[in-house]
């Protein structure tokens, strides 16, 4: 039987403070000591204090003049303080701070013109005291029906609660007040300790077979705890001490809950808890012999039995078999997995089937094996998977020269290197400790030989994906793919069973020397289908986005006649290319560079030089911008260079040829194979590339 004691059970702050104050005064021996009413609603504590000389009085008149009087945690009204002063009594105020706060609230609100409503028991000393601070004019409500007693003529209401009130009753009454009156200010003054105690009592009572509520019979908060627990557990009992508990059939009780009111001392709670545990122990001892005899079973070496895991350490797992001794499974008899550790893999309470290796009655030990059971069942499972061509989940435990060794349960499965993947895998060690599915391709139980293939499953899955893709693919359709490999001419991307090619010119609007400048193997990328050939299994993909094309706004940014700044990035015999922004170069023809004829652009310009130029022409379709430095700020040619140029001009037999129009975009011809592409060192996209070769 499990005994659950509420953490919040026992003295609240206010009660503990009052009792501590009385005990302190007794220790100081200040003379006759009175308490105005029982300092606590607990007969045992009050009797104990009485034996020490504390006298309980119910009226001020009972106290002798100049004597010492303790005001208990419930508090009193202002009239009581006045009477005590008239009689020259020494006042020791133990009013709970939460109650004192309510006194201050009702004083303020009654002075502000509010009618006060106190939700609680009109005969409870705390409620009587609160009422005194609003001239005993408060409406005291203890049920929804009592709300009807408040006249309709009331204009403004201020509502407070007895600190030990049931929270459900509080909500029921305040909801009714809000329905009847339009101007209602509500202040929940139920003590937080009361709410916590009630909530915990409700939670425990829902999950136990018997609930014990400890507290004085005249304790308001104890009575409310009893009402809450009774709703959830029919076997709920309210007692002051353990002796009040009626006879119960302990054999039918598996869980017992214990809570206590705010006036119950710790020693009474402990006494009840200890007594319940003692009853449980006695019951166990009485039934032990009978239960033990019934539970005993016989074990035979070689049989398979069921048991429950009751514990483990790094070397062994302990199993309850219902035998006079517990069984032991050495870790190496639990699993063939070299990485297996009990922590995280073994759960106490789990049922398990084990093989009895040896029963040693002399030493009282039973040696067990789980992996033998797994092996016996495993061969049947693997054979069934082989016959039905069902996948089997395995974990790789070893890398050999010819492939991988994997485990499925306790069955070792060999995976040849050629069957590990649909691609050549140079380093098989990357698969060590990986878990994946395989198809059993060879099974021989007599020779204990099992061969599996991961490649078959990969190819089957790829074929399914390919068929699905080819049935739905269309030009312009977008896919999310994974970069599989990079070459000098582009990137291959798996878009779902089919690898498509992003040509290097389709990776970016800017010049790219190698695909690795834009993407890496393993990257997830968004691509668009540009062309495809189902018969040849080819897909041409685009990665760069149309909206990112810098030429879309070139005419707007560089209108004809405007002045632009740029950097010389390439020099060719017929002129200089000036980078205006990333992805856009303008051409300054050799005739538009200087104020005089020059033989070569590098006579006056150099790579990296910053220049200003005038826009002569913008051709969006050809992606070409013509510039002129001469018309804006002609470069002066040194005298020596000018003379050399004239001499070269005389000897020239042919004029400078006009440069061919630069190719501006890549269009892949679908009749060109990947092999053709590999044999080409580089695809030229403009005249400059031709010159650089």
VOKENU-692776 format. One record per residue (C-alpha): residue in three letters; x, y, z. Coordinates in steps of 0.25 Angstrom, whole numbers, padded with zeros to 4 digits, always signed. Example, Ala and Ser with C-alpha at 12.3 -4.5 7.8 and 13.67 -1.06 7.14 Angstrom:
REM VOKENU-692776
ALA+0049-0018+0031SER+0055-0004+0029
REM end
This chain:
REM VOKENU-692776
UNK+0000+0000+0000UNK+0005+0014-0004UNK+0003+0025+0006UNK+0003+0039+0000UNK+0004+0051+0009UNK+0000+0065+0004UNK+0012+0075+0004UNK+0002+0086+0008UNK-0004+0079+0020UNK-0003+0085+0034UNK-0001+0099+0040UNK-0003+0111+0031UNK+0006+0123+0033UNK-0005+0130+0042UNK-0007+0118+0051UNK+0007+0115+0052UNK+0010+0129+0056UNK-0001+0129+0067UNK+0004+0116+0073UNK+0018+0121+0073UNK+0015+0134+0080UNK+0008+0127+0091UNK+0019+0117+0093UNK+0029+0128+0093UNK+0021+0136+0104UNK+0021+0123+0112UNK+0036+0122+0111UNK+0037+0136+0116UNK+0028+0134+0128UNK+0021+0147+0127UNK+0010+0143+0136UNK-0005+0139+0134UNK-0007+0137+0119UNK-0021+0137+0112UNK-0025+0134+0098UNK-0038+0141+0093UNK-0044+0128+0088UNK-0036+0115+0085UNK-0023+0120+0079UNK-0025+0108+0069UNK-0037+0099+0064UNK-0030+0087+0069UNK-0034+0081+0083UNK-0020+0073+0085UNK-0012+0086+0083UNK-0022+0094+0092UNK-0021+0084+0103UNK-0006+0083+0102UNK-0005+0099+0104UNK-0016+0098+0115UNK-0007+0088+0123UNK+0004+0099+0122UNK-0005+0109+0128UNK-0011+0116+0116UNK-0026+0119+0119UNK-0036+0121+0108UNK-0047+0132+0110UNK-0058+0135+0101UNK-0061+0149+0106UNK-0052+0161+0110UNK-0059+0161+0124UNK-0053+0148+0127UNK-0039+0153+0128UNK-0033+0160+0140UNK-0028+0174+0139UNK-0014+0176+0135UNK-0013+0162+0130UNK-0008+0157+0116UNK-0017+0153+0105UNK-0014+0147+0091UNK-0023+0151+0080UNK-0023+0138+0071UNK-0020+0138+0056UNK-0035+0140+0052UNK-0034+0154+0057UNK-0045+0163+0064UNK-0053+0175+0061UNK-0049+0189+0066UNK-0059+0189+0078UNK-0051+0177+0084UNK-0038+0185+0084UNK-0045+0197+0091UNK-0051+0188+0102UNK-0037+0182+0104UNK-0031+0196+0106UNK-0041+0200+0116UNK-0038+0188+0124UNK-0023+0191+0123UNK-0020+0178+0117UNK-0006+0175+0110UNK-0010+0171+0096UNK-0002+0161+0088UNK-0008+0162+0074UNK-0006+0149+0066UNK-0016+0153+0055UNK-0012+0147+0042UNK-0006+0157+0032UNK-0016+0152+0021UNK-0028+0155+0030UNK-0022+0168+0034UNK-0021+0172+0020UNK-0036+0169+0018UNK-0039+0178+0030UNK-0032+0190+0023UNK-0039+0187+0010UNK-0053+0188+0016UNK-0050+0200+0024UNK-0045+0208+0012UNK-0057+0203+0003UNK-0068+0205+0013UNK-0062+0219+0015UNK-0063+0221-0001UNK-0078+0218+0000UNK-0078+0203-0004UNK-0087+0193+0003UNK-0078+0181+0008UNK-0081+0167+0004UNK-0074+0156+0012UNK-0075+0142+0006UNK-0073+0132+0017UNK-0079+0126+0030UNK-0086+0137+0038UNK-0083+0130+0051UNK-0068+0128+0048UNK-0059+0137+0057UNK-0051+0142+0045UNK-0064+0147+0038UNK-0069+0153+0051UNK-0056+0161+0052UNK-0056+0166+0038UNK-0071+0171+0039UNK-0067+0179+0051UNK-0057+0188+0043UNK-0069+0192+0034UNK-0078+0196+0046UNK-0085+0182+0046UNK-0093+0186+0033UNK-0087+0176+0023UNK-0096+0166+0016UNK-0091+0152+0020UNK-0094+0142+0009UNK-0091+0127+0010UNK-0099+0121-0002UNK-0105+0126-0015UNK-0118+0127-0009UNK-0113+0137+0001UNK-0110+0146-0010UNK-0125+0149-0011UNK-0125+0155+0003UNK-0117+0167-0002UNK-0127+0178-0006UNK-0128+0183-0020UNK-0126+0197-0015UNK-0111+0195-0013UNK-0103+0203-0023UNK-0088+0199-0021UNK-0083+0186-0015UNK-0069+0182-0010UNK-0068+0167-0008UNK-0057+0159+0000UNK-0056+0145+0005UNK-0053+0137+0017UNK-0039+0133+0016UNK-0042+0118+0017UNK-0054+0118+0007UNK-0056+0107-0003UNK-0052+0113-0017UNK-0063+0107-0024UNK-0073+0113-0015UNK-0066+0126-0016UNK-0068+0126-0032UNK-0083+0121-0031UNK-0086+0133-0021UNK-0078+0144-0029UNK-0084+0140-0042UNK-0098+0141-0036UNK-0095+0155-0030UNK-0090+0160-0044UNK-0103+0155-0050UNK-0111+0163-0040UNK-0103+0176-0038UNK-0096+0184-0049UNK-0086+0191-0040UNK-0079+0180-0033UNK-0064+0180-0029UNK-0059+0167-0025UNK-0046+0164-0018UNK-0042+0149-0016UNK-0037+0149-0002UNK-0036+0134+0000UNK-0022+0131+0006UNK-0012+0125-0004UNK-0009+0114+0005UNK-0024+0110+0006UNK-0025+0110-0009UNK-0012+0101-0010UNK-0017+0092+0001UNK-0030+0090-0006UNK-0025+0088-0020UNK-0014+0078-0015UNK-0025+0070-0007UNK-0034+0070-0019UNK-0023+0064-0028UNK-0019+0053-0018UNK-0033+0049-0015UNK-0035+0046-0030UNK-0024+0035-0030UNK-0025+0028-0017UNK-0034+0017-0011UNK-0036+0024+0003UNK-0034+0038+0007UNK-0032+0043+0021UNK-0034+0058+0025UNK-0028+0061+0039UNK-0033+0073+0047UNK-0042+0079+0058UNK-0057+0076+0056UNK-0060+0091+0058UNK-0049+0095+0048UNK-0055+0102+0036UNK-0044+0099+0026UNK-0043+0084+0030UNK-0058+0083+0027UNK-0056+0089+0013UNK-0045+0079+0011UNK-0053+0068+0014UNK-0064+0072+0005UNK-0055+0074-0007UNK-0048+0060-0004UNK-0062+0053-0003UNK-0066+0057-0017UNK-0054+0050-0023UNK-0052+0038-0013UNK-0064+0031-0006UNK-0055+0025+0005UNK-0052+0039+0011UNK-0051+0040+0026UNK-0049+0053+0035UNK-0042+0050+0048UNK-0035+0058+0059UNK-0025+0046+0062UNK-0022+0032+0057UNK-0032+0027+0068UNK-0044+0033+0061UNK-0041+0025+0048UNK-0052+0014+0047UNK-0048-0001+0043UNK-0044-0002+0028UNK-0040-0014+0020UNK-0026-0011+0017UNK-0025-0022+0007UNK-0034-0015-0002UNK-0026-0002-0001UNK-0014+0001-0011UNK-0013+0016-0009UNK-0016+0024+0003UNK-0016+0040+0003UNK-0014+0048+0015UNK-0017+0063+0016UNK-0019+0072+0028UNK-0025+0086+0032UNK-0018+0098+0035UNK-0019+0095+0050UNK-0013+0082+0050UNK+0001+0080+0056UNK+0012+0072+0049UNK+0013+0062+0060UNK-0002+0058+0058UNK+0000+0056+0043UNK+0013+0048+0045UNK+0006+0039+0055UNK-0006+0036+0045UNK+0004+0033+0034UNK+0013+0024+0043UNK+0001+0016+0047UNK-0004+0014+0033UNK+0010+0009+0029UNK+0010+0000+0041UNK-0003-0006+0037UNK+0001-0008+0023UNK+0014-0015+0029UNK+0006-0024+0038UNK-0003-0028+0026UNK+0008-0031+0017UNK+0015-0040+0028UNK+0002-0048+0030UNK+0000-0051+0016UNK+0014-0053+0012UNK+0015-0068+0015UNK+0003-0071+0007UNK+0006-0062-0005UNK+0020-0067-0005UNK+0016-0082-0006UNK+0006-0079-0017UNK+0015-0071-0025UNK+0026-0081-0026UNK+0029-0087-0040UNK+0038-0098-0044UNK+0049-0095-0054UNK+0056-0105-0064UNK+0069-0102-0072UNK+0066-0099-0087UNK+0052-0094-0085UNK+0047-0081-0089UNK+0039-0073-0078UNK+0034-0059-0076UNK+0038-0050-0065UNK+0038-0035-0061UNK+0051-0026-0061UNK+0053-0021-0046UNK+0067-0015-0048UNK+0080-0014-0055UNK+0095-0009-0054UNK+0105-0008-0064UNK+0108-0023-0064UNK+0095-0030-0062UNK+0080-0029-0063UNK+0071-0034-0052UNK+0058-0041-0055UNK+0047-0046-0045UNK+0042-0059-0050UNK+0032-0063-0039UNK+0043-0073-0034UNK+0049-0073-0021UNK+0061-0066-0027UNK+0062-0055-0037UNK+0068-0057-0050UNK+0081-0051-0056UNK+0084-0047-0070UNK+0099-0044-0073UNK+0099-0032-0082UNK+0106-0040-0093UNK+0094-0050-0092UNK+0084-0038-0094UNK+0089-0033-0108UNK+0099-0036-0119UNK+0100-0021-0121UNK+0114-0017-0116UNK+0109-0003-0113UNK+0098-0008-0104UNK+0097-0002-0090UNK+0086-0005-0080UNK+0084+0010-0077UNK+0074+0016-0087UNK+0071+0002-0093UNK+0065-0006-0081UNK+0053-0001-0074UNK+0049-0006-0060UNK+0035-0012-0060UNK+0036-0017-0075UNK+0031-0032-0077UNK+0042-0040-0084UNK+0044-0054-0090UNK+0057-0061-0086UNK+0064-0074-0088UNK+0068-0082-0075UNK+0083-0085-0077UNK+0085-0091-0063UNK+0077-0093-0050UNK+0087-0094-0038UNK+0078-0097-0026UNK+0091-0099-0017UNK+0095-0084-0019UNK+0081-0079-0022UNK+0084-0073-0035UNK+0077-0074-0049UNK+0085-0071-0061UNK+0077-0065-0073UNK+0079-0061-0087UNK+0070-0052-0095UNK+0078-0052-0108UNK+0075-0067-0109UNK+0060-0065-0109UNK+0063-0053-0120UNK+0071-0063-0128UNK+0060-0074-0128UNK+0049-0064-0131UNK+0058-0056-0140UNK+0061-0067-0150UNK+0046-0069-0152UNK+0044-0054-0154UNK+0056-0053-0164UNK+0051-0065-0172UNK+0037-0059-0173UNK+0043-0046-0178UNK+0051-0054-0188UNK+0039-0061-0193UNK+0030-0049-0194UNK+0041-0040-0199UNK+0038-0030-0187UNK+0049-0020-0183UNK+0057-0023-0170UNK+0062-0012-0161UNK+0077-0014-0157UNK+0088-0007-0150UNK+0103-0008-0156UNK+0112-0013-0145UNK+0125-0016-0154UNK+0132-0013-0167UNK+0139-0024-0174UNK+0147-0024-0186UNK+0135-0029-0195UNK+0124-0021-0189UNK+0116-0019-0176UNK+0112-0028-0164UNK+0098-0023-0158UNK+0089-0028-0147UNK+0074-0030-0148UNK+0071-0033-0133UNK+0082-0044-0131UNK+0083-0049-0145UNK+0095-0045-0153UNK+0093-0041-0167UNK+0104-0039-0178UNK+0103-0027-0188UNK+0112-0028-0199UNK+0119-0015-0203UNK+0112-0015-0216UNK+0099-0016-0209UNK+0101-0004-0199UNK+0097+0007-0209UNK+0093+0009-0223UNK+0106+0017-0225UNK+0120+0014-0223UNK+0124+0016-0208UNK+0139+0017-0206UNK+0138+0018-0191UNK+0129+0008-0184UNK+0132+0012-0170UNK+0123+0024-0171UNK+0112+0013-0170UNK+0117+0008-0157UNK+0106+0009-0146UNK+0095+0014-0156UNK+0081+0008-0156UNK+0074+0005-0169UNK+0065-0005-0176UNK+0070-0016-0185UNK+0064-0027-0194UNK+0068-0041-0190UNK+0074-0047-0203UNK+0079-0060-0198UNK+0075-0069-0186UNK+0080-0082-0181UNK+0076-0085-0166UNK+0084-0098-0166UNK+0097-0091-0169UNK+0093-0078-0161UNK+0095-0070-0174UNK+0087-0057-0177UNK+0090-0047-0188UNK+0083-0034-0190UNK+0083-0023-0200UNK+0081-0008-0197UNK+0083-0005-0212UNK+0070-0012-0216UNK+0062-0004-0207UNK+0068+0009-0212UNK+0066+0006-0226UNK+0052+0002-0224UNK+0049+0014-0217UNK+0057+0022-0228UNK+0049+0015-0239UNK+0036+0019-0232UNK+0040+0033-0231UNK+0045+0034-0245UNK+0032+0029-0250UNK+0024+0039-0242UNK+0033+0050-0246UNK+0033+0047-0261UNK+0018+0046-0261UNK+0017+0060-0255UNK+0029+0068-0260UNK+0027+0080-0269UNK+0035+0092-0273UNK+0034+0103-0263UNK+0030+0094-0251UNK+0038+0097-0239UNK+0044+0086-0230UNK+0052+0086-0217UNK+0064+0077-0219UNK+0077+0073-0213UNK+0091+0076-0219UNK+0097+0062-0222UNK+0110+0066-0229UNK+0118+0077-0235UNK+0126+0078-0248UNK+0133+0089-0256UNK+0121+0091-0264UNK+0110+0091-0254UNK+0103+0084-0242UNK+0094+0071-0242UNK+0082+0072-0234UNK+0073+0061-0229UNK+0059+0066-0231UNK+0052+0053-0227UNK+0058+0040-0233UNK+0064+0048-0245UNK+0077+0056-0245UNK+0075+0069-0253UNK+0087+0078-0258UNK+0088+0093-0254UNK+0098+0098-0264UNK+0108+0107-0259UNK+0102+0119-0267UNK+0088+0116-0260UNK+0094+0117-0246UNK+0095+0132-0245UNK+0093+0145-0253UNK+0108+0148-0249UNK+0120+0141-0255UNK+0123+0128-0248UNK+0137+0121-0250UNK+0132+0108-0242UNK+0118+0104-0237UNK+0124+0103-0223UNK+0124+0118-0222UNK+0108+0117-0222UNK+0104+0103-0217UNK+0111+0091-0209UNK+0108+0076-0209UNK+0096+0074-0200UNK+0090+0087-0201UNK+0075+0088-0203UNK+0071+0097-0215UNK+0059+0102-0222UNK+0060+0100-0237UNK+0052+0101-0249UNK+0050+0092-0261UNK+0056+0098-0274UNK+0056+0086-0283UNK+0054+0071-0281UNK+0056+0058-0290UNK+0049+0046-0284UNK+0054+0036-0294UNK+0069+0040-0291UNK+0066+0043-0276UNK+0071+0057-0276UNK+0066+0069-0269UNK+0072+0083-0271UNK+0069+0092-0258UNK+0070+0107-0255UNK+0074+0112-0242UNK+0076+0127-0244UNK+0063+0135-0243UNK+0057+0144-0254UNK+0054+0155-0244UNK+0068+0155-0239UNK+0073+0158-0254UNK+0080+0171-0252UNK+0077+0174-0267UNK+0063+0176-0264UNK+0065+0190-0259UNK+0077+0193-0267UNK+0070+0203-0276UNK+0063+0210-0264UNK+0076+0211-0256UNK+0086+0214-0268UNK+0078+0223-0278UNK+0084+0228-0291UNK+0092+0241-0288UNK+0094+0238-0274UNK+0107+0238-0267UNK+0112+0226-0260UNK+0124+0221-0251UNK+0130+0208-0252UNK+0143+0199-0251UNK+0151+0194-0263UNK+0150+0179-0262UNK+0155+0174-0276UNK+0163+0180-0287UNK+0162+0174-0301UNK+0168+0179-0314UNK+0155+0186-0318UNK+0152+0193-0305UNK+0150+0192-0290UNK+0139+0186-0282UNK+0135+0194-0270UNK+0127+0187-0258UNK+0115+0197-0254UNK+0110+0187-0244UNK+0111+0172-0241UNK+0105+0165-0254UNK+0105+0177-0263UNK+0118+0181-0271UNK+0118+0193-0281UNK+0127+0193-0294UNK+0135+0205-0297UNK+0140+0204-0311UNK+0154+0207-0314UNK+0150+0219-0322UNK+0142+0225-0310UNK+0154+0224-0300UNK+0163+0236-0303UNK+0163+0249-0310UNK+0173+0244-0320UNK+0175+0231-0327UNK+0181+0219-0319UNK+0187+0206-0323UNK+0182+0198-0311UNK+0173+0201-0299UNK+0184+0198-0289UNK+0192+0210-0295UNK+0183+0218-0286UNK+0175+0209-0277UNK+0178+0198-0267UNK+0170+0187-0260UNK+0164+0192-0247UNK+0164+0207-0251UNK+0152+0215-0247UNK+0146+0223-0259UNK+0134+0231-0262UNK+0126+0230-0276UNK+0114+0234-0283UNK+0103+0224-0287UNK+0102+0223-0302UNK+0093+0211-0304UNK+0085+0201-0296UNK+0081+0188-0303UNK+0073+0180-0293UNK+0071+0168-0302UNK+0085+0167-0306UNK+0089+0170-0291UNK+0099+0181-0296UNK+0102+0195-0292UNK+0111+0204-0300UNK+0119+0215-0293UNK+0128+0226-0296UNK+0139+0232-0288UNK+0143+0242-0299UNK+0130+0249-0300UNK+0130+0252-0285UNK+0144+0253-0281UNK+0154+0249-0292UNK+0167+0243-0287UNK+0180+0251-0291UNK+0189+0242-0299UNK+0204+0244-0296UNK+0212+0250-0308UNK+0221+0238-0309UNK+0209+0229-0309UNK+0202+0238-0320UNK+0213+0237-0329UNK+0215+0222-0328UNK+0200+0221-0331UNK+0201+0229-0343UNK+0213+0221-0348UNK+0205+0208-0346UNK+0193+0214-0353UNK+0201+0217-0366UNK+0206+0202-0366UNK+0192+0196-0363UNK+0186+0189-0375UNK+0173+0186-0369UNK+0164+0194-0360UNK+0160+0188-0346UNK+0149+0179-0348UNK+0136+0181-0341UNK+0135+0171-0329UNK+0125+0160-0330UNK+0112+0161-0322UNK+0114+0155-0309UNK+0106+0143-0305UNK+0098+0147-0293UNK+0091+0134-0288UNK+0093+0119-0289UNK+0083+0110-0296UNK+0086+0095-0294UNK+0084+0087-0307UNK+0077+0074-0303UNK+0084+0066-0313UNK+0098+0069-0306UNK+0101+0057-0297UNK+0108+0059-0283UNK+0120+0052-0289UNK+0121+0063-0300UNK+0120+0074-0289UNK+0131+0067-0281UNK+0141+0067-0293UNK+0139+0082-0294UNK+0148+0090-0285UNK+0140+0102-0284UNK+0127+0108-0291UNK+0130+0122-0296UNK+0119+0132-0294UNK+0126+0145-0300UNK+0137+0150-0308UNK+0146+0152-0296UNK+0146+0138-0292UNK+0150+0134-0306UNK+0162+0144-0305UNK+0166+0139-0292UNK+0167+0125-0297
REM end
